Amino acid sequence: MKFYDCATAPSPRRVRILMAEKGIEIETVQVDLMNGEQMSEAFRKINPLGEVPVLELDDGTSLTQVMAICRYLEEIYPDIPLFGRDPVERARVDSINDQLQANGMVAVMEAFRNATPGFVNRAMPGPHNYEQIPALSERGKLRLDNFFSDLEAHLANNQYMVDDYFSVADITAFAAVEFARWVKKSVPEEYSNLLRWYQQVKQRPSTAA
Ligand SMILES: N[C@@H](CCC(=O)N[C@@H](CS)C(=O)NCC(=O)O)C(=O)O
């Protein structure tokens, strides 16, 4: 297998953290997003979307999308389950993970890409160009304020995203909280539950990935 990564990008980082949690090592190729390598003919043969992460299997199959890759790795390396340990827990992990993706990762992406000069005409990743909409950047920042306050309330009664069980949803939330710095948003200092969770996750060696 080969993992197509970009060391500075938040989406492949989620896969790297999951791999580190499971102790998986996969040959890794860096894709230079800064210089547009994702749009090269060679890379688009691997992923026509022009996005990382990609996991290329030994038979040449390319798996794209963070969660699809993570779920595949969970299935072939089931030890240390990160998607839930029974049907209800799996559904709860999926449910909150979807919310964290939409309200955290996507909110930062909108805030960042719609206002950053280097992303003019590239307000969304992928094969199609979209102009920036500055109002979406402002809305993304508002959504992040709500993301933090919703997490603060949630973590008053939960050690992790799902009870006391560390899961892939914590990886998504952690990546989103750190990605938020790109738009100068950080956890308000009075949010003690969220900060407690953040420090706890940050101490895991996998988050250095
Ligand atoms: N839908 C993809 C999105 C991944 C994504 O946004 N990747 C970014 C890096 S964090 C990317 O490849 N950007 C390329 C670009 O901006 O052209 C997923 O969830 O896996």
The ligand as a Tripos MOL2 file, in Angstrom:
@<TRIPOS>MOLECULE
LIG
   20    19     1     0     0
SMALL
NO_CHARGES

@<TRIPOS>ATOM
      1 N1        -13.2820   15.2640    0.6860 N.3       1 LIG1
      2 C1        -11.9560   15.0580    1.0080 C.3       1 LIG1
      3 C2        -11.3390   16.4030    1.2440 C.3       1 LIG1
      4 C3         -9.8980   16.3200    1.4530 C.3       1 LIG1
      5 C4         -9.2760   17.6780    1.3490 C.2       1 LIG1
      6 O1         -9.9120   18.7210    1.5740 O.2       1 LIG1
      7 N2         -7.9730   17.6690    1.0560 N.am      1 LIG1
      8 C5         -7.2600   18.8950    0.8550 C.3       1 LIG1
      9 C6         -6.0810   18.9570    1.8110 C.3       1 LIG1
     10 S1         -6.6250   19.1240    3.4990 S.3       1 LIG1
     11 C7         -6.7280   18.9110   -0.5570 C.2       1 LIG1
     12 O2         -6.3870   17.8740   -1.0970 O.2       1 LIG1
     13 N3         -6.6410   20.0860   -1.1420 N.am      1 LIG1
     14 C8         -6.1700   20.2280   -2.4650 C.3       1 LIG1
     15 C9         -6.4620   21.5920   -3.0300 C.2       1 LIG1
     16 O3         -6.7120   22.5100   -2.2490 O.co2     1 LIG1
     17 O4         -6.3840   21.7360   -4.2390 O.co2     1 LIG1
     18 C10       -11.8080   14.1270    2.1880 C.2       1 LIG1
     19 O5        -12.5450   14.2940    3.1960 O.co2     1 LIG1
     20 O6        -10.9900   13.2470    2.1480 O.co2     1 LIG1
@<TRIPOS>BOND
     1     1     2 1
     2     2     3 1
     3     2    18 1
     4     3     4 1
     5     4     5 1
     6     5     6 2
     7     5     7 1
     8     7     8 1
     9     8     9 1
    10     8    11 1
    11     9    10 1
    12    11    12 2
    13    11    13 1
    14    13    14 1
    15    14    15 1
    16    15    16 2
    17    15    17 1
    18    18    19 2
    19    18    20 1
@<TRIPOS>SUBSTRUCTURE
     1 LIG1         1 GROUP 0 **** ****
